[in-house]
Amino acid sequence: MTYEFLVKLGIAMFLGFLIGVDRQLKHKPLGVKTSMVISVASCLITIVSIEAVHRFSSPGSTNMDPMRLAAQIVSGVGFLGAGVILRRSNDVISGLTTASMVWAASGLGIAVGAGFYWEAVTATVLIILAINLFPLVLKWLGPSSLLRRRDLAIKVTVEEGADLNQVFKQIKRAALTVKRVKVKDVEKQHVLEMIISAPDDTYTTDVYKALKNVDNVRSVEVESR
């Protein structure tokens, strides 16, 4: 059991390492160390859960569930996943992919701990492909009108009494699409808060300059989502 125990933990740590490297290269909250700890700990708990049945159950009959402890990993690791989901000031939700990777790392550890080595390796490869290769393929082969665009959060401050339609006309000339807009008055000036859709190759600085050149515009803030 000692040799098999070390092999399982080693494989779990390696698969967690692969998941962590992907997040680390993209500067996401889930790093290599966190991913490996989750995977190894999940593997250990699964091994203990299975072996405890053989060690502590009565001969000939048992009411112990070999996967009872492992079942609690799935719900328990959800707290870690929730910790990396962020809501920004512009109502953008981020960290969902990283949260799913936390859950995946625990799942890989459970699979290895239960002895499903090839299944865990295959799942790791598919997960890495799903978050790296497939989005690129979909981006280039899918409809450009939907997939090759990104959202920008824009805040424009205009002098009181100015024609706000000039701002929207400039947005239209720049081949941008307004998805949501909020208008309010603050200290004798108009404030426009918008979410616009722009082609993927549009530079954020170009949008900023285009809106800054509109008459009576005092300030412009552009944030890429």
N, C-alpha and C positions, 0 to 999 in steps of 0.2 A: 504493500500500500504506500510505502514511503516514496518509491520511485514514481508511481502513478500520480501521487499527490503533487510531487514537484513538477512533473510534466504538465499537469493541468494548470497549476498556478503560473508556470512559465508561458504556456500558450495564451492564457488569459491576459497576462501582462503584455505580451507582444501585440495581441489584437487591440488592447486598450491603447498601446503606444501608437499604433497606426491611426486610430481614431483621433487621438490627441494631437498628432503631428499635423493632420489636416486642419484642425481648429487653430493650432498654434501658428501655422503659416499664414492664416487669414486674420490673425490678431483678434481672435474671439476669446470670450471669458473662459471657455473650457480649454485648458492646456494639457500638455503631455502628462504631467504629474497627476492632475486630478483624474484624467481619464484612466490611467493605469491603476490608481487606487480604487476607483469604482469597480473596474473590471475584476481585479484580483480579489477584492473584498466580496463581491458577489459570487465569485467562484468558490471562495472559502466557505461562505455561508451555505452554498448549495451542497458542497461536499459534506459538511458537518450535518446538514439536514438529512442527507441520504444515509450516511454511515451511522448516525444516531439510532436509526431504526434497527439496524443489525446488532448494534451493541447493547441497546437498552430494552428492546422488546422481549417479551416472554417467548420461550421456544414453543413453536407450534401455533401460536395465535398472537396477534398484535392489533391494536387499534391506532397505531401511530401512522401518520401520513409522511412519507419520505420527502415530500416537497413542501411541507408546511412552512418551514423557514424561508425557503426560496420564494414562495408566493408573497411573502411580506416585503421582499426586495423591490418588487415592481411598484408597490404603493409607496414604500418609504423613499425611494429614489426620486419620486415626484416632487418632494420638497426641494431637492437640489435643482431639479429642472426649473421649478418656479422661480428660483432665485436668480436665474440668468435671463428671465424675460423682463424686458424693460419697456416702459411707456414714456415716450419723450413728450416735451411740451407741445409739440405740434401734432399730438395724437397718433404718432407713428409707433407701432408695436415692433420691437426687434428682439432677437434672441430665441425665436421659436425653433430655428434649425439647431442651434446649440443645445437647447433644452431636449430636443429629440435625440441628439447625439449622446447626452447624458443617459437617457433611458436606454439607448441602443448599447452603450458600453456595459450597462448592468445586464442586459439581455445576453450579450456575448459571454459574460462571465458565468451566467447561469447555464448556458448551453455547454460550455467547456466543463464546468463542474459536474454536469450530469453525464458527461462522456460523449457529447455530440461534437466531436472535433471538426470534421469536415463541414458539417452544417454551419458551425460558427465561422470558419474561415471563408466559406462561400458567402455568408451574410455580410462579413466585413468587406469583401471585395465589392459586392453589390451596393452596399451603403456608400462607399467611397465613390463609386461610379455615379450613383444617383445624385450626389451633391456636387460633383465636379464635371463629369462628362455630359450627362443627359441634358442639363440646362443649356449648355452650349449648343448641342445638336438641335434642341427645340428652338433656341433663339435664331439659328440660321435657317432652319427649314420651315419654321412656323410662319404664320401671317405677320408681315412686318408692321401692319397697322396696330397690332395688339401687343406683340412680343418685343419689338425693337424700340420701345419707348420707356421712359422713366419719369417719375414724379418729382416735382420741385415744389418746395414750400416757399412762398414769396410774401413779403410784407412791404407794402409801398405806402409811404407817407406823402400826402398831397396837400397843397395849400388850400385853405378854406375858400370855397366858392369856385374852385377850378373845375374844369370839365373832366369828370372821371372817365368818360367814354374814350378819351384820348389814350388812357392806359390800356384799355381793352383792345383798341384798334392797333396799338403797337404790338400787343401780344399776338393778335391775329396775323399781322405782317411777318412776325417771326416764326410762323408755322407752329405756334403753340396752342394748346387746347385747355381752356379753363374747366376744371372738374368741380371745383367748389370755391365759393367766394363769400367773404364776410366783410361788411362795411360798417365802420363806426367812426364817431367823432371823438377826438381826444385833443383837448387844449387848442381849440380853434383851428383844427386841421383834420383832414379825412385820412383814415387808415384803412387800407385794403389788405386783407389777409386771404391769400389764395393758395389753392393746390392746383398746379397746372401739369399737363402731360406734355413732355418734350421728346423729340427723337433722341435715340440713345447716343448719337454722336454730337449732340449739342453741348457746348461748353457752358458751364455755369457762369463763367465770367462774361460770355457773350450776352446771356439773358440779363445779367446785371447792367451791362453797358446800354443795352437797348432800352431798358426801362428808365435808367438814369437820365437819358437824353430827352425824355418826354417833358414838355413844358410844365412848370409849376410842381414838379416832383422834388420833394426835399430830401428824402432818403429812401434807400432800397436795401432790403435784406433778402438774400436768396440762399436756401439750404437744400442740398441734394439729399433725397430720401433713400 
